[in-house]
């Protein structure tokens, strides 16, 4: 994968481009990692590519989700996070890491299904 701003190599789990420091997010509709400039108010402006407006998944801070949600939807969660019905008890500190690892594996599964043109649960 590459950063949509300057074409730098990025990895699937990156939240930020290590070279240009742009905020990153995977857009399922474009099937690519997009770079964003984040303002002081928290709004995002897409860098280096045109396309539909999107916002980060509501779980970005909670479990490191780097997927984007189309702005025109009412969902706060991305395609992958929406399918989670039960999470570990977060009162136990070790469960935060377990939840993040579980969601990371699920995003990889969804990415593969999308790339292969297979249906994804909603």
Buried (B, 14 or more C-beta within 10 A) or exposed (E): BBBBBEEBEBEEBBBBBEEBEBBBBBBBEBEBBBBBBEEEEEEBEBBBEEEEEBBBBBBBEBBBBBBBBBEEEEEEBBBBBBBBEEBEEEEEEEBBEBBBEBBBEBBEEBBEBBEEEEEBEE
